[in-house]
Amino acid sequence: MQRLRIAVDTPAHAGLADALDYLSTEHLPPGTLVRVPLGRRDVPGLVWDAPADPGADGDAADPEGFALRPVTEALTSLAPLPAAWRQLVAFCARYYQRSLGEVALAVLPPELRKLDDAGLAKRLRLHDKRAAAAARPDGAPAPARPPLTPEQHTVLAAVDMAGQACHLLHGVTGSGKTEVYLRLAEAALDAGRQALILVPEINLTPQLEARFAARFPGRRLVSLHSALTPAQRLAHWLAAHRGQADIVLGTRLAVFCPLPRPGLIVVDEEHDPSYKQQDGARYSARDLAVYRGKLEQVPVVLGSATPSLETWQHAQVGRYRLLTMAERVGQGPLPQVRVVDMRQQPRPAPGEPPPALSAPVQAALEACIARGEQALLFLNRRGFAPVLQCGACGWKSGCPHCSAWRVFHKLDRTLRCHHCAFTERVPRACPDCGNLDILPLGRGTEKLQEQVAELLHTVLRPDGSPARVARIDADTTRLKGTLETQLAAVHAGEVDVLVGTQMVTKGHDFRRVTLVVAVDPDGALFTADFRAPERLFATLMQAAGRAGRDAGVARHAEMWIQTANPEHALFTALRAHDYARFADSQLREREMAGLPPFAHLALLRAEARDAAVAEAFLRAARERARALAEAMGVADSLTLYAPVPPHVARVAGQERRQMLVESASRAVLQRLLAPWAAEMPALRQQHRGIVRWAVDVDPASI
């Protein structure tokens, strides 16, 4: 009998070890998927390593005298997961304070976790049969590659495909970063290696997938993201793990895709907050990609026009190699950025709503349509209006379950909470006083679309037809395939004005867009989150980058920003397209304030029905952290802040509170977190109203 250490999916700090001991009658190498008994259940597990005591083989009891149970079944049809993959998972679990099995099993395809060996073998045979039928013959010729710009040549020459360096590719929008990714992937494939390409959101995957498929017609390409069916996800994962897929495109979970012969890792739009997981193991896929590159000894390329400040700082001090592409392909100009001071615009008459667009913006929009070009209006707020209000008693459409307003959606006449999804029909009269005069306050994309359509109802296109206004946001793209259909309409020139949230501002190559308007970006300037200016700058610069991407129309490209704060330094840097200026000023502020990347943070979050319970739990946790820090001799290197409510303090009836831990030393912070998190279950038992708690290392927002 062989004694094995097996990782199983148990909650972090549930009182069980990271991996449990089992017995096996056959030799099973580390990385083998198995099924094992756990309590009364039969669960999936992964053989992790040999027992800590080499002499324990054949011992039927653990050190405490409990009888060890045998492995139920080994899924030997599948090759073991490689050592580097296990190291990546182990690092993720350790750094983000989760259990080993929780991470290891969560990143595998759900369908794989359900199969026994016979079912897996059947799937593999079917998979191979389909792959053979779908295989394209070698030599379906690849399209001609576009000529490289001098900057692209320089960048490609600087990336050592045989090394393991991390590179920051800082390229303005339209500079040809995707072509660099394609050439690097080609080099990896020519060397017999695989390429892993990460994108921040699902809606960017099909577009990039089409470009890679067209460039590599004889190669196997698979995608990994949450929009796939379970069967598709398993098939694609198996193709990657078995070395049949040459290129893997995916969102953040794809960073854990096992590759037997990795040669390149690319993280496109590396600054995007979508790379940070917001539940379970709250990992950063970008940071794990950098770590994986070191493990696998392959180059990593982080691409962005607006790098995260952490990444930019790493490049400034030489930790990452900085590669710059400052010019657009074809050397077309970047869009001219114009700022409209909304304080100087004519005020509406009493009782009249403010106009959606200022007079200069409306004139620019009409001129754009008259030229037969396209415009993009950006407003990062969906729905018709953020809130309904009674003009008589002041009632507002609050959510009974959350500390947030329910948004008015005019199309289906509903009030919808965007936090807990609680939805009701719009009342005929005020629920408090019966007044019939209930009015929408503010503006969302649904209302903006309606207002713009009214403004343009007499504006004609060059062929004499009326202007066409469309909207893309989370409400219009709920059904499968609708996003692709709407984007295709924009690319085909069937839309003149596209209204949308930030989902249309990044990554898309709209060739006929020459005008971009940020309708109301000021809300993000004055929030408590210290990352808000960085994110707003990135969003606006990405939005500006949608304009003038085709050299034939680049001379008309412009971005208009409607703001009541035109003197803000963020807009000054944006007008000059000067990311470095903005980043350097932000880094100086962060250094003075002791914020990342000059400090390292962890948030302890707690939820309870009663806010007092959540706060008491966090206060007790704070005292335990203080005691641990003093015992370790690191109390002077840590700051433990008092519990506070987040921006939205109640969601779905649960009161939420959080406390921040800060240190200038990542090592000191990590040294505290492991023993501190291990004490949380006992603290939770003392505060029985706690519904859940979680440690968030390197939080994306606070």
C-alpha positions as CSV (number, residue, x, y, z in Angstrom):
1,M,0.0,0.0,0.0
2,Q,1.3,3.5,-0.9
3,R,0.4,6.4,1.3
4,L,-0.5,9.6,-0.6
5,R,-1.1,13.2,0.2
6,I,-4.3,14.2,-1.6
7,A,-5.7,17.7,-2.0
8,V,-9.5,17.8,-1.6
9,D,-11.9,20.7,-1.8
10,T,-12.3,21.8,1.8
11,P,-13.0,25.4,2.8
12,A,-10.0,27.5,3.9
13,H,-9.2,27.1,7.6
14,A,-12.0,24.6,8.1
15,G,-9.8,22.7,10.6
16,L,-8.5,20.2,8.0
17,A,-5.0,20.1,6.6
18,D,-4.2,21.4,3.2
19,A,-4.0,17.8,1.9
20,L,-5.2,14.6,3.6
21,D,-3.5,11.2,3.7
22,Y,-5.0,8.2,1.9
23,L,-3.8,4.7,0.9
24,S,-3.5,3.4,-2.6
25,T,-2.8,-0.1,-3.9
26,E,-1.1,1.3,-7.0
27,H,1.6,3.8,-7.6
28,L,0.0,7.2,-8.4
29,P,2.3,10.0,-9.4
30,P,1.7,13.6,-8.1
31,G,-0.9,15.4,-10.3
32,T,-3.1,12.3,-10.7
33,L,-6.9,13.0,-10.5
34,V,-8.6,10.6,-8.1
35,R,-11.8,10.1,-6.2
36,V,-11.6,9.6,-2.5
37,P,-14.0,9.2,0.5
38,L,-14.5,12.3,2.7
39,G,-16.9,11.8,5.5
40,R,-20.0,10.2,3.9
41,R,-19.2,11.7,0.4
42,D,-17.1,10.5,-2.5
43,V,-15.2,13.6,-3.8
44,P,-12.6,14.4,-6.4
45,G,-9.1,15.0,-5.3
46,L,-5.6,15.5,-6.6
47,V,-2.5,13.5,-5.6
48,W,-0.2,16.2,-4.4
49,D,3.0,14.8,-3.1
50,A,4.5,12.0,-1.0
51,P,3.8,11.9,2.8
52,A,5.9,14.1,5.0
53,D,7.4,11.0,6.6
54,P,8.9,8.8,3.8
55,G,8.7,5.8,6.1
56,A,5.0,6.1,6.4
57,D,4.3,4.1,3.2
58,G,2.2,1.1,4.1
59,D,1.2,2.6,7.4
60,A,-2.6,2.3,7.7
61,A,-2.9,5.0,10.4
62,D,-2.1,8.7,10.6
63,P,0.1,10.1,13.4
64,E,-3.0,10.6,15.6
65,G,-4.0,6.9,15.2
66,F,-6.9,7.3,12.9
67,A,-7.2,4.6,10.2
68,L,-6.4,5.9,6.7
69,R,-9.0,5.2,4.0
70,P,-8.2,3.9,0.6
71,V,-8.5,5.9,-2.7
72,T,-11.8,5.0,-4.3
73,E,-10.6,5.4,-7.9
74,A,-7.7,6.9,-9.9
75,L,-8.5,8.6,-13.2
76,T,-5.4,7.2,-14.9
77,S,-6.8,7.9,-18.4
78,L,-5.7,11.5,-17.9
79,A,-2.0,12.5,-17.8
80,P,-1.0,13.9,-14.4
81,L,-1.1,17.7,-14.0
82,P,2.5,19.0,-14.3
83,A,4.7,20.0,-11.4
84,A,4.7,23.7,-12.5
85,W,0.9,23.8,-12.5
86,R,0.9,22.4,-8.9
87,Q,3.4,25.0,-7.8
88,L,1.2,27.8,-9.3
89,V,-1.8,26.5,-7.4
90,A,0.1,26.1,-4.2
91,F,1.4,29.7,-4.5
92,C,-2.1,31.0,-5.2
93,A,-3.6,29.2,-2.2
94,R,-0.8,30.3,0.1
95,Y,-0.7,33.9,-1.0
96,Y,-4.4,34.5,-1.2
97,Q,-5.2,32.6,2.0
98,R,-7.2,29.7,0.7
99,S,-6.9,26.0,1.1
100,L,-4.8,24.0,-1.4
101,G,-7.6,21.7,-2.5
102,E,-10.1,24.6,-2.7
103,V,-8.0,26.3,-5.3
104,A,-6.8,23.1,-7.1
105,L,-10.3,21.7,-7.6
106,A,-12.0,25.0,-8.3
107,V,-9.8,25.7,-11.3
108,L,-10.5,22.4,-13.0
109,P,-13.5,22.1,-15.4
110,P,-16.7,21.2,-13.4
111,E,-17.4,18.3,-15.8
112,L,-14.0,16.8,-15.1
113,R,-14.7,16.8,-11.4
114,K,-17.9,14.7,-12.0
115,L,-16.3,11.9,-14.1
116,D,-15.0,8.5,-13.1
117,D,-12.2,6.9,-15.1
118,A,-14.5,5.0,-17.5
119,G,-16.5,8.2,-18.2
120,L,-13.3,10.1,-18.7
121,A,-11.8,7.5,-21.1
122,K,-15.0,7.6,-23.1
123,R,-14.8,11.4,-23.3
124,L,-11.2,11.3,-24.4
125,R,-12.0,8.8,-27.2
126,L,-14.9,11.0,-28.4
127,H,-12.7,14.1,-28.1
128,D,-10.0,12.5,-30.2
129,K,-12.5,11.4,-32.8
130,R,-14.0,14.9,-33.1
131,A,-10.6,16.5,-33.2
132,A,-9.5,14.2,-36.0
133,A,-12.6,15.0,-38.0
134,A,-12.2,18.8,-37.5
135,A,-8.4,18.8,-38.2
136,R,-7.5,21.1,-41.1
137,P,-4.8,19.8,-43.5
138,D,-1.4,21.3,-43.1
139,G,-0.7,24.0,-45.8
140,A,-4.6,25.8,-45.8
141,P,-2.5,29.0,-46.5
142,A,-2.0,31.7,-43.8
143,P,-2.9,35.3,-44.9
144,A,-0.3,37.8,-45.8
145,R,1.1,39.4,-42.6
146,P,0.9,43.2,-42.5
147,P,4.3,45.0,-42.6
148,L,5.7,45.8,-39.2
149,T,6.3,49.4,-38.0
150,P,9.7,50.3,-36.8
151,E,8.4,50.3,-33.2
152,Q,7.0,46.8,-33.7
153,H,10.3,45.6,-35.0
154,T,12.1,47.0,-32.0
155,V,9.7,45.4,-29.6
156,L,9.8,42.0,-31.2
157,A,13.6,42.1,-31.2
158,A,13.6,42.9,-27.5
159,V,11.6,39.9,-26.3
160,D,13.8,36.9,-25.6
161,M,11.6,33.9,-26.5
162,A,14.1,31.7,-24.7
163,G,14.0,33.7,-21.5
164,Q,11.7,34.2,-18.6
165,A,11.6,38.0,-18.3
166,C,8.4,40.0,-17.8
167,H,7.8,42.8,-20.3
168,L,5.5,45.7,-20.1
169,L,4.3,46.6,-23.7
170,H,3.2,50.2,-23.3
171,G,1.5,51.0,-26.6
172,V,-1.0,53.7,-27.4
173,T,-4.3,52.5,-28.7
174,G,-4.0,51.6,-32.4
175,S,-0.2,51.1,-32.2
176,G,-0.5,47.4,-33.2
177,K,-0.1,45.6,-29.9
178,T,-2.2,42.7,-31.2
179,E,0.1,42.2,-34.2
180,V,3.0,42.0,-31.7
181,Y,1.1,39.2,-29.9
182,L,0.5,37.4,-33.1
183,R,4.2,37.5,-34.1
184,L,5.3,36.4,-30.6
185,A,2.8,33.5,-30.7
186,E,4.1,32.6,-34.2
187,A,7.6,32.4,-32.8
188,A,6.5,30.2,-29.9
189,L,4.6,27.9,-32.2
190,D,7.5,27.6,-34.6
191,A,9.6,26.5,-31.7
192,G,7.1,23.7,-30.9
193,R,5.6,25.5,-27.9
194,Q,2.1,26.7,-26.9
195,A,0.9,30.2,-26.3
196,L,-1.5,31.4,-23.6
197,I,-3.3,34.7,-24.3
198,L,-5.4,36.3,-21.6
199,V,-8.0,39.0,-22.1
200,P,-10.0,40.8,-19.4
201,E,-13.6,40.2,-20.6
202,I,-15.6,37.6,-22.5
203,N,-16.8,40.1,-25.1
204,L,-13.2,40.6,-26.3
205,T,-12.5,36.9,-26.7
206,P,-14.4,36.2,-30.0
207,Q,-12.8,39.2,-31.7
208,L,-9.3,38.2,-30.7
209,E,-10.1,34.6,-31.4
210,A,-11.1,35.4,-35.0
211,R,-7.8,37.3,-35.6
212,F,-5.7,34.4,-34.2
213,A,-7.7,31.8,-36.2
214,A,-7.2,33.7,-39.4
215,R,-3.5,34.1,-38.8
216,F,-2.9,30.4,-37.9
217,P,-5.3,28.4,-40.1
218,G,-3.4,25.1,-39.6
219,R,-3.2,25.4,-35.8
220,R,-5.5,24.3,-33.1
221,L,-6.9,27.2,-31.1
222,V,-9.2,26.9,-28.1
223,S,-10.9,29.4,-25.8
224,L,-11.6,29.3,-22.1
225,H,-14.2,31.5,-20.5
226,S,-17.4,31.4,-18.5
227,A,-19.7,31.7,-21.6
228,L,-18.8,28.2,-22.7
229,T,-21.0,25.2,-22.0
230,P,-19.5,22.8,-19.4
231,A,-18.9,20.3,-22.2
232,Q,-17.1,22.9,-24.4
233,R,-15.0,24.0,-21.5
234,L,-13.9,20.4,-20.7
235,A,-13.1,19.7,-24.4
236,H,-11.0,22.9,-24.7
237,W,-9.2,22.2,-21.4
238,L,-8.4,18.7,-22.4
239,A,-7.0,19.9,-25.7
240,A,-4.7,22.3,-23.9
241,H,-3.6,19.8,-21.2
242,R,-2.9,17.0,-23.7
243,G,-0.9,19.3,-25.9
244,Q,-3.3,19.2,-28.8
245,A,-4.1,23.0,-28.7
246,D,-1.4,25.3,-29.9
247,I,-3.0,28.5,-28.7
248,V,-5.2,29.1,-25.6
249,L,-7.3,32.3,-25.4
250,G,-9.2,33.0,-22.3
251,T,-10.3,35.2,-19.4
252,R,-8.7,35.2,-15.9
253,L,-9.4,31.5,-15.1
254,A,-7.3,30.5,-18.1
255,V,-4.2,31.4,-16.2
256,F,-4.6,28.0,-14.6
257,C,-4.9,26.1,-17.8
258,P,-2.2,23.3,-17.8
259,L,0.1,23.4,-20.8
260,P,2.7,20.6,-21.4
261,R,5.0,22.8,-23.5
262,P,4.4,26.5,-22.7
263,G,6.3,29.1,-24.7
264,L,4.6,32.4,-24.2
265,I,2.1,34.2,-21.9
266,V,0.4,37.4,-22.9
267,V,-1.9,39.5,-20.7
268,D,-3.8,42.0,-22.9
269,E,-5.1,45.1,-21.2
270,E,-3.2,44.1,-18.1
271,H,-4.6,47.1,-16.1
272,D,-8.1,45.9,-16.3
273,P,-9.8,45.2,-12.9
274,S,-11.6,42.2,-14.4
275,Y,-8.4,40.2,-13.9
276,K,-9.0,40.3,-10.1
277,Q,-11.3,37.5,-8.9
278,Q,-14.0,38.9,-6.5
279,D,-15.0,35.8,-4.6
280,G,-13.5,32.5,-3.4
281,A,-9.8,32.7,-3.9
282,R,-9.5,36.4,-4.7
283,Y,-6.5,36.1,-7.0
284,S,-5.1,38.4,-9.6
285,A,-4.7,36.6,-12.9
286,R,-2.2,39.2,-14.1
287,D,0.0,38.7,-11.1
288,L,-0.3,34.9,-11.3
289,A,0.6,35.1,-15.0
290,V,3.9,36.8,-14.1
291,Y,4.6,34.2,-11.4
292,R,3.8,31.4,-13.8
293,G,6.2,32.8,-16.4
294,K,9.0,32.4,-13.8
295,L,7.9,28.9,-13.0
296,E,7.6,27.8,-16.6
297,Q,10.7,29.9,-17.7
298,V,8.8,31.6,-20.5
299,P,8.5,35.2,-21.4
300,V,5.5,37.2,-20.2
301,V,4.1,40.2,-22.0
302,L,1.8,42.6,-20.2
303,G,0.1,44.9,-22.8
304,S,-1.7,48.2,-22.1
305,A,-2.1,51.8,-23.3
306,T,-2.7,52.7,-19.6
307,P,-0.7,50.2,-17.4
308,S,-1.7,49.8,-13.8
309,L,0.4,51.9,-11.5
310,E,1.8,48.8,-9.9
311,T,3.0,47.5,-13.3
312,W,4.3,50.9,-14.3
313,Q,6.3,51.2,-11.1
314,H,7.8,47.8,-11.7
315,A,8.9,48.9,-15.1
316,Q,10.4,52.2,-13.8
317,V,12.6,50.4,-11.3
318,G,13.7,47.7,-13.8
319,R,11.7,44.8,-12.4
320,Y,9.9,44.6,-15.8
321,R,11.3,45.5,-19.2
322,L,9.6,48.5,-20.6
323,L,8.8,48.3,-24.3
324,T,7.1,51.4,-25.8
325,M,5.0,51.9,-29.0
326,A,4.1,55.6,-29.0
327,E,2.7,55.9,-32.6
328,R,-0.3,54.4,-34.3
329,V,0.0,52.1,-37.2
330,G,0.0,54.3,-40.3
331,Q,1.2,57.1,-38.1
332,G,-2.3,58.6,-37.9
333,P,-2.8,61.2,-35.2
334,L,-4.3,60.3,-31.8
335,P,-7.8,61.9,-31.4
336,Q,-7.9,65.4,-30.2
337,V,-9.3,65.6,-26.7
338,R,-11.7,68.6,-26.0
339,V,-13.2,69.4,-22.7
340,V,-16.6,71.1,-22.3
341,D,-17.1,73.0,-19.0
342,M,-20.7,72.1,-18.2
343,R,-20.8,75.0,-15.7
344,Q,-20.7,77.4,-18.6
345,Q,-23.5,75.8,-20.6
346,P,-26.9,77.4,-20.6
347,R,-29.1,76.3,-17.7
348,P,-32.4,74.6,-18.6
349,A,-35.7,76.3,-17.8
350,P,-37.3,75.6,-14.4
351,G,-38.8,72.1,-14.5
352,E,-36.9,71.1,-17.6
353,P,-34.3,68.3,-17.5
354,P,-30.8,69.2,-18.4
355,P,-29.9,68.4,-22.1
356,A,-28.0,65.1,-22.7
357,L,-25.4,66.8,-24.8
358,S,-23.9,70.3,-24.8
359,A,-24.2,72.5,-27.8
360,P,-20.6,71.9,-29.0
361,V,-20.9,68.2,-28.6
362,Q,-24.2,68.1,-30.5
363,A,-22.7,70.1,-33.3
364,A,-19.7,67.7,-33.5
365,L,-22.1,64.7,-33.5
366,E,-24.1,66.1,-36.3
367,A,-21.0,66.8,-38.4
368,C,-19.7,63.3,-37.8
369,I,-23.0,61.8,-39.1
370,A,-23.0,64.1,-42.1
371,R,-19.6,62.8,-43.1
372,G,-20.9,59.2,-42.9
373,E,-18.7,58.4,-39.9
374,Q,-19.7,56.8,-36.6
375,A,-19.8,58.2,-33.0
376,L,-19.6,56.5,-29.6
377,L,-21.3,58.0,-26.6
378,F,-19.9,56.6,-23.3
379,L,-21.9,56.7,-20.1
380,N,-21.0,54.1,-17.4
381,R,-24.5,53.9,-16.0
382,R,-27.1,51.6,-17.4
383,G,-30.9,51.8,-17.1
384,F,-33.1,54.8,-17.8
385,A,-32.5,56.7,-14.6
386,P,-30.5,55.8,-11.4
387,V,-33.5,56.6,-9.2
388,L,-37.2,57.6,-9.2
389,Q,-38.4,60.3,-6.8
390,C,-41.7,61.6,-5.7
391,G,-42.0,65.3,-6.2
392,A,-44.4,65.7,-3.3
393,C,-42.9,63.8,-0.3
394,G,-39.4,63.1,-1.6
395,W,-39.8,59.2,-1.6
396,K,-37.0,57.5,-3.7
397,S,-36.8,54.1,-5.2
398,G,-34.5,52.5,-2.6
399,C,-33.9,48.8,-2.5
400,P,-35.4,47.2,0.7
401,H,-32.6,44.7,0.8
402,C,-29.6,46.9,-0.1
403,S,-28.2,50.3,0.8
404,A,-28.6,51.4,-2.8
405,W,-31.2,52.8,-5.2
406,R,-33.2,50.6,-7.5
407,V,-32.6,51.8,-11.1
408,F,-35.6,52.7,-13.4
409,H,-35.6,50.6,-16.6
410,K,-38.2,52.2,-18.9
411,L,-38.4,49.5,-21.5
412,D,-40.0,46.9,-19.2
413,R,-41.2,49.5,-16.7
414,T,-39.3,48.0,-13.8
415,L,-37.3,49.1,-10.8
416,R,-34.2,46.9,-10.6
417,C,-31.5,46.7,-8.0
418,H,-28.2,46.1,-9.7
419,H,-26.7,44.6,-6.5
420,C,-29.2,41.9,-5.4
421,A,-31.4,41.9,-8.6
422,F,-34.6,42.6,-6.7
423,T,-37.1,43.8,-9.3
424,E,-40.6,45.2,-9.1
425,R,-42.9,46.9,-11.5
426,V,-42.9,50.7,-11.3
427,P,-45.7,51.8,-9.0
428,R,-48.5,53.8,-10.4
429,A,-48.3,56.3,-7.6
430,C,-45.9,57.1,-4.7
431,P,-46.0,54.3,-2.2
432,D,-45.7,56.8,0.7
433,C,-48.1,59.6,-0.3
434,G,-50.0,58.4,-3.3
435,N,-48.8,61.3,-5.5
436,L,-48.9,60.4,-9.2
437,D,-46.0,62.7,-10.1
438,I,-43.0,60.3,-9.8
439,L,-40.1,61.5,-11.8
440,P,-36.8,59.9,-12.9
441,L,-33.6,61.6,-11.6
442,G,-30.3,61.4,-13.5
443,R,-29.5,59.6,-16.7
444,G,-28.5,56.1,-17.7
445,T,-27.7,54.7,-21.1
446,E,-31.4,53.8,-21.9
447,K,-32.4,57.4,-21.4
448,L,-29.3,58.7,-23.2
449,Q,-30.2,56.6,-26.2
450,E,-33.8,58.0,-26.2
451,Q,-32.6,61.6,-25.8
452,V,-29.9,61.3,-28.5
453,A,-32.5,59.8,-30.9
454,E,-34.8,62.8,-30.3
455,L,-31.9,65.2,-30.9
456,L,-31.0,63.6,-34.2
457,H,-34.4,62.9,-35.6
458,T,-33.9,65.5,-38.3
459,V,-30.2,64.8,-39.0
460,L,-29.5,62.9,-42.2
461,R,-26.7,60.7,-43.3
462,P,-24.9,61.3,-46.6
463,D,-27.4,59.1,-48.5
464,G,-30.3,61.0,-47.1
465,S,-31.5,58.4,-44.6
466,P,-32.0,59.3,-40.9
467,A,-29.3,58.7,-38.3
468,R,-29.4,55.3,-36.5
469,V,-28.8,55.1,-32.8
470,A,-28.1,51.8,-31.0
471,R,-27.2,50.9,-27.5
472,I,-24.8,48.2,-26.1
473,D,-24.8,47.5,-22.3
474,A,-25.5,44.6,-19.9
475,D,-29.3,45.0,-20.5
476,T,-29.2,44.7,-24.3
477,T,-26.7,41.8,-24.4
478,R,-28.3,39.4,-21.9
479,L,-29.2,36.8,-24.4
480,K,-26.6,34.5,-26.0
481,G,-25.3,35.9,-29.2
482,T,-26.8,39.3,-28.9
483,L,-23.5,41.1,-28.2
484,E,-21.9,39.5,-31.3
485,T,-24.9,40.5,-33.5
486,Q,-24.8,44.1,-32.2
487,L,-21.0,44.5,-32.7
488,A,-21.3,43.1,-36.2
489,A,-23.9,45.8,-37.0
490,V,-21.5,48.5,-35.8
491,H,-18.7,47.0,-37.9
492,A,-21.0,46.8,-40.9
493,G,-21.8,50.5,-40.7
494,E,-25.5,49.8,-39.8
495,V,-25.1,52.1,-36.7
496,D,-24.3,55.8,-36.8
497,V,-24.3,56.5,-33.0
498,L,-23.5,53.8,-30.5
499,V,-24.4,54.5,-26.9
500,G,-22.8,52.2,-24.3
501,T,-21.1,51.6,-21.0
502,Q,-17.4,50.8,-20.6
503,M,-17.9,47.4,-22.2
504,V,-17.7,49.1,-25.6
505,T,-14.7,51.3,-24.8
506,K,-11.9,48.8,-24.7
507,G,-10.4,46.4,-27.2
508,H,-12.9,46.9,-30.0
509,D,-11.6,48.0,-33.4
510,F,-14.3,50.2,-34.8
511,R,-12.8,51.4,-38.0
512,R,-15.4,54.1,-38.8
513,V,-15.6,55.7,-35.4
514,T,-14.2,59.2,-35.4
515,L,-16.0,60.8,-32.4
516,V,-16.1,59.6,-28.8
517,V,-18.0,61.5,-26.1
518,A,-17.7,60.9,-22.4
519,V,-21.1,62.2,-21.3
520,D,-20.8,62.4,-17.5
521,P,-17.5,61.0,-16.1
522,D,-17.3,63.2,-13.0
523,G,-18.8,60.7,-10.6
524,A,-15.6,58.7,-10.6
525,L,-13.5,61.7,-9.6
526,F,-14.6,62.0,-6.0
527,T,-15.0,58.5,-4.5
528,A,-13.3,57.1,-1.4
529,D,-11.4,54.5,-3.5
530,F,-7.9,55.6,-4.1
531,R,-7.8,53.7,-7.3
532,A,-10.7,55.7,-8.8
533,P,-8.6,58.3,-10.7
534,E,-6.4,55.6,-12.2
535,R,-9.4,53.7,-13.4
536,L,-11.2,56.7,-14.8
537,F,-8.0,57.8,-16.7
538,A,-7.7,54.3,-18.2
539,T,-11.3,54.1,-19.2
540,L,-11.3,57.5,-20.8
541,M,-8.0,56.9,-22.7
542,Q,-9.3,53.5,-23.8
543,A,-12.5,55.2,-25.0
544,A,-10.6,57.9,-26.9
545,G,-8.7,55.1,-28.5
546,R,-11.8,53.9,-30.3
547,A,-11.7,57.0,-32.5
548,G,-9.7,57.3,-35.7
549,R,-8.3,53.8,-35.9
550,D,-8.6,53.8,-39.6
551,A,-5.9,56.0,-41.3
552,G,-8.5,57.3,-43.8
553,V,-10.6,59.0,-41.2
554,A,-8.0,59.7,-38.5
555,R,-7.8,63.4,-39.3
556,H,-11.4,63.8,-38.0
557,A,-10.8,61.9,-34.8
558,E,-11.7,63.7,-31.6
559,M,-13.0,63.0,-28.0
560,W,-15.3,65.3,-26.1
561,I,-15.5,65.3,-22.3
562,Q,-18.5,66.9,-20.6
563,T,-17.4,67.8,-17.1
564,A,-18.0,70.3,-14.3
565,N,-14.3,70.0,-13.3
566,P,-12.3,70.9,-16.5
567,E,-9.3,72.0,-14.5
568,H,-8.8,68.6,-12.9
569,A,-5.2,67.3,-13.5
570,L,-6.6,64.1,-14.9
571,F,-8.2,65.9,-17.8
572,T,-5.1,68.0,-18.4
573,A,-3.0,64.8,-18.8
574,L,-5.7,63.2,-21.0
575,R,-5.7,66.2,-23.4
576,A,-2.0,65.6,-24.0
577,H,-2.4,61.8,-24.1
578,D,0.4,61.8,-21.5
579,Y,0.0,58.7,-19.5
580,A,3.5,59.0,-18.0
581,R,2.7,62.4,-16.7
582,F,-0.5,61.2,-15.1
583,A,1.1,58.0,-13.7
584,D,4.1,59.9,-12.2
585,S,1.8,62.4,-10.4
586,Q,-0.4,59.6,-9.1
587,L,2.7,57.6,-7.9
588,R,4.0,60.7,-6.0
589,E,0.6,61.1,-4.3
590,R,0.5,57.4,-3.4
591,E,4.1,57.4,-2.0
592,M,3.3,60.3,0.2
593,A,0.1,58.6,1.4
594,G,1.7,55.2,1.9
595,L,-0.6,53.5,-0.7
596,P,0.2,50.7,-3.2
597,P,2.6,50.1,-4.8
598,F,4.5,51.6,-1.9
599,A,2.5,49.6,0.6
600,H,0.7,46.3,0.6
601,L,-2.9,45.8,1.7
602,A,-5.3,43.1,2.9
603,L,-9.0,43.5,3.6
604,L,-10.9,41.4,6.1
605,R,-14.6,41.4,5.1
606,A,-17.5,40.2,7.2
607,E,-21.2,39.9,6.5
608,A,-24.0,39.5,9.1
609,R,-27.7,40.3,9.4
610,D,-26.8,42.7,12.2
611,A,-24.2,45.4,11.5
612,A,-23.2,45.3,15.2
613,V,-22.3,41.6,14.9
614,A,-20.1,42.2,11.9
615,E,-18.4,45.1,13.6
616,A,-17.8,43.2,16.8
617,F,-16.3,40.3,14.8
618,L,-13.9,42.6,13.0
619,R,-13.0,44.4,16.2
620,A,-12.1,41.0,17.8
621,A,-10.2,40.1,14.7
622,R,-8.3,43.3,14.9
623,E,-7.3,42.6,18.5
624,R,-6.1,39.1,17.5
625,A,-4.1,40.6,14.7
626,R,-2.5,43.1,17.1
627,A,-1.6,40.3,19.5
628,L,-0.1,38.2,16.8
629,A,1.9,41.1,15.4
630,E,3.3,41.9,18.8
631,A,4.2,38.2,19.4
632,M,6.0,38.2,16.1
633,G,7.8,41.4,16.8
634,V,6.3,43.1,13.7
635,A,3.7,45.4,15.3
636,D,5.6,48.5,14.3
637,S,5.5,47.4,10.6
638,L,1.7,47.0,10.4
639,T,-1.2,49.4,10.5
640,L,-4.5,47.8,11.6
641,Y,-7.4,50.1,10.8
642,A,-10.8,50.1,12.5
643,P,-13.8,48.4,10.9
644,V,-15.8,50.6,8.4
645,P,-18.7,50.0,6.1
646,P,-17.9,49.8,2.4
647,H,-19.5,52.1,-0.2
648,V,-22.6,49.8,-0.4
649,A,-23.0,48.6,3.2
650,R,-26.0,46.3,2.8
651,V,-26.5,43.9,0.0
652,A,-29.3,41.3,-0.2
653,G,-30.2,41.9,3.5
654,Q,-26.6,41.3,4.7
655,E,-24.7,44.1,6.5
656,R,-21.2,44.3,5.3
657,R,-18.2,45.7,7.1
658,Q,-14.4,45.6,6.4
659,M,-11.1,46.3,8.1
660,L,-7.9,47.1,6.4
661,V,-4.4,45.8,7.2
662,E,-1.5,47.7,5.7
663,S,2.3,47.2,5.7
664,A,5.2,48.6,3.7
665,S,6.6,45.0,3.6
666,R,4.8,42.3,1.6
667,A,6.7,39.7,3.6
668,V,5.6,41.1,6.9
669,L,1.9,41.2,5.8
670,Q,2.1,37.6,4.5
671,R,3.7,36.5,7.7
672,L,0.7,37.8,9.7
673,L,-2.1,36.7,7.4
674,A,-1.6,32.9,7.6
675,P,-1.9,32.5,11.4
676,W,-4.5,35.3,11.6
677,A,-6.8,33.7,9.1
678,A,-6.4,30.4,10.8
679,E,-8.0,31.9,13.9
680,M,-11.1,33.2,12.1
681,P,-13.2,30.0,12.4
682,A,-12.9,30.2,16.2
683,L,-13.8,33.9,16.2
684,R,-16.8,33.2,14.0
685,Q,-18.0,30.7,16.6
686,Q,-17.9,33.4,19.2
687,H,-19.9,35.7,16.9
688,R,-22.6,33.4,15.7
689,G,-24.4,35.9,13.6
690,I,-21.6,36.1,11.1
691,V,-22.8,34.8,7.7
692,R,-19.4,34.8,6.0
693,W,-15.9,36.3,6.2
694,A,-13.1,36.5,3.7
695,V,-9.6,37.8,3.5
696,D,-8.9,39.8,0.3
697,V,-5.1,40.2,-0.4
698,D,-4.2,43.0,-2.7
699,P,-7.8,44.2,-2.9
700,A,-8.8,45.9,-6.2
701,S,-11.0,48.4,-4.4
702,I,-11.6,49.5,-0.8
